[in-house]
């Protein structure tokens, strides 16, 4: 059992590190527009204090963290030019060594709340008619 938790802990740390790599990538001036857009979305979602699917919803609440985030990271990294990715991996390593605090994206949190409000309003409007 300890092996599973150790593996999960390493995987979570890897996701955190890759999120920071993408955070540096979207700020890099040589990043093309498509990987930059995907990186912005992935980083905004990862750093948002609010999940798209709340964790208290059984099974579905954790699927976004287990599926959506890793797939977004994988897509952004695959599209990223290698020289940008290498430079940003070095910056993320420095960030990690200095134990700097992880940024929080409040704009993403507001967007997620707005998405939920639109969904609730659409459902309400569909049942009113």
N, C-alpha and C positions, 0 to 999 in steps of 0.2 A: 504494500500500500504506500509506503514511503517513496518508492520509486515513481509512482504515478504523480504524487504531489510535487516531487522534485522536477519532474518533466513539465508539469503544468506551470510551475513557478518560472522555469527557464523560458518556456513559451511566452508567458505573459511579459517577462522582461524583454524578450526579443521584440514583441509587438510594440512595447513602449519605446524601445530604441529606434525601431523602424519608423514609428510615428514622428519621432524627433528628426530623423534623417529627412523625411518628407517635409517637415516644417522648415528645415533649412533649404531644401530643394525648391520649394515654391517661392522662396525669397531670392534665390540665385538668379542673376541676370541672364544667364545662358540657358535657362530652362525654357523649352518650347511651350507654346500655349496649351496644348492638350494635356501633357503630363502636369503642367502647372495647375490647370483647372481641376484635374482629378486629385492632385495632392491637396489643394485647398479644401475640397469637399471631404476627403478622408481625414485630414488633420482637424478640420472644424468639427466633424462628427466625433472623432476620438477625444478631442479636448473639451467637448461640450459637457457641462455638468449634468445634462439631461439626455437620456436615451430616447431614440425614436420609438422603440418598443420598451416600455418600463420593465425593469427586472422583476417586479412582483407578479407579472403575468407568467404562469407556469410554462416552462419549456421555451415558449416564444420570446420571453424576456431576455434570455441569454443567447438566443440564436443570432441576434444582431452582432453581439460581441464576438461570437465564435465563427460566424460565417461572413457577414457583411464587411466587417473591418479588415480581416485578413485578405479577403478577395480584393478589396479596394487598395490595400497596401501593395499586394502582388501586382495588380494592374499598373499602378503608378510607377513602381520600380522597374517593371518590364519596359515601360515607355520612356523612361528617363535616360538621357544620354549618359554614357559610362563616365565621362570626365566630370560631369555635374554630380553624379551619384557618388563617385570616389571622394570628391572634395567635400561633399555634404556628410559623408560617413565620417570623415576626419573631424568635421565640426561637431557632429553628434558625439563622437568619442570624447572630445574636449569638454563638451557640455556635461557628459556623464561623469568625467573625472572630477570636475569642479562641483559636483552635487548641486547644480543649480535647480531651482524650483521649476516644475513643469508649468508652462503657461496654461491658462484657462480661457476658453473661447466663449464669452458671454453672448456674442452675436449669434453663434450657432445655437445656443440654448434658446434664445428668443425665436429663431427660425423654427426650431423643433416645436416649440409651444404654438407658434402660428400654424404649423402644419396640422397639429392636433386640433386646433380650433376650427380650421377649415374642414377637416374630416368630420368632426362632430356637427358642424353647421350643415354640411352636405347630407349627412344621415338624417338629421332633424328635418331638413327641408324636404327630403325624399319621402319621409313618413307623414309630413303635414299634408301634402297634396293628395 
